[in-house]
Amino acid sequence: MKKCLILLLLLSLVLAAASKPKVVLQVLGSGGPEMGDGRASSAYMIWVDGKARVLVDFGGGASLRFEQTKAKIADLDLVLLTHLHIDHTADLPALLKASYFTSRTRDLPIFGPYGNRAMPTTEVFIERLFKNDVGAWQYMGDFLDGSGAFRLVPTDIAFSKEIKRIYANRGISVDAVSVHHGPIPAVAYRVNVAGRHIVFSGDMNGAYHTLEHLAKGADVLVAHNAVPKGASGVASQLHMTPDTIGQIAGSAAPKSVILSHRMLRTIGKESETLAEIRKYYKGKVTFADDLDRYYVR
Ligand SMILES: [Zn+2]
């Protein structure tokens, strides 16, 4: 009798695991803005049960990586932009143009930060790319005025040091909070799907102390490792040092940390970077490469 109960329990656990949606985080671009690192610029994708549902950033080279994964543009639910620097957005026009040749008919929401004197709002940014009469690629204006197969729907995320829910639909929700990337409006995101939580720092220096709250207990924290130990000046005003990444990871205690946005100044310094992070965080740390896939359990 006891054996039967144990077997039933094991069977139900196996069935529960089998019915749980499979969530995979894939790195499309693990590099920064440089050429010569052999990497696409910042871009990530979340797969749910074999469908590519969420894009986070889409920098130069991301469209080729997207193609290599065999993801379908028609499956995307939304695009999240951490900020509007070129290395996070440059392949968006390529994605939109490619969508013309697909079966996509659902609107595609694009979220990104508010604007300031240094940067347009995300809505204005998209208009300056594609809007009829004013866009650099105004011939794609169909995707904004509603006369195309679907609409691109940009939404600005207001500055906030408090975590805000910005999206919830079809089993995916997204929380956002402002992060400090020098003078550039920037947002960190937490994507929640099937009980899993994946957090993206984007580029930031840690000064607002918001990421540690957003990443609290997350399954994965993707942190940008753009500067080495001891960085100073402009680089440290824009980016987290390994020490800062370690402090944030130590405070938030995610199950794992993936280091991405790797640059020539940090590549080759992985053991030094890891030693800095290990001062505060004992969990799993991985250095990302393009097309890496992480099964989020
Ligand atoms: Zn960047």
Residues whose N, C-alpha, C, O or C-beta is under 5 A from the ligand:
A	BS01	ZN	D87 D203
